[in-house]
Amino acid sequence: MAGKTRRSPSWEALRGIRLAGTGLPGVVVLGTRYFKSGRDFVALLARRPAVRVELTDEAPYAQLLVSVPDPDSTVAAIRGATGV
């Protein structure tokens, strides 16, 4: 993990194009999104809060962007588990 885990304005954080996974605009985005310098893993549901985790260069993805019920406790749990 690169040290950045935070609440995210979910849909605004999307980048690249979806080549693996599924999506209905404004409803759900699940899968891998590819962009010029890498790829992201995304699991977003409409009108749900999300967290964004930026990963290290060694990770297969640049970031994880995931809808969660409670972003604050999710961020705290990730930071507690990773020490970041």
Order of alpha helices (4+ residues) and beta strands (2+ residues): beta-beta-beta-beta-beta-beta-alpha
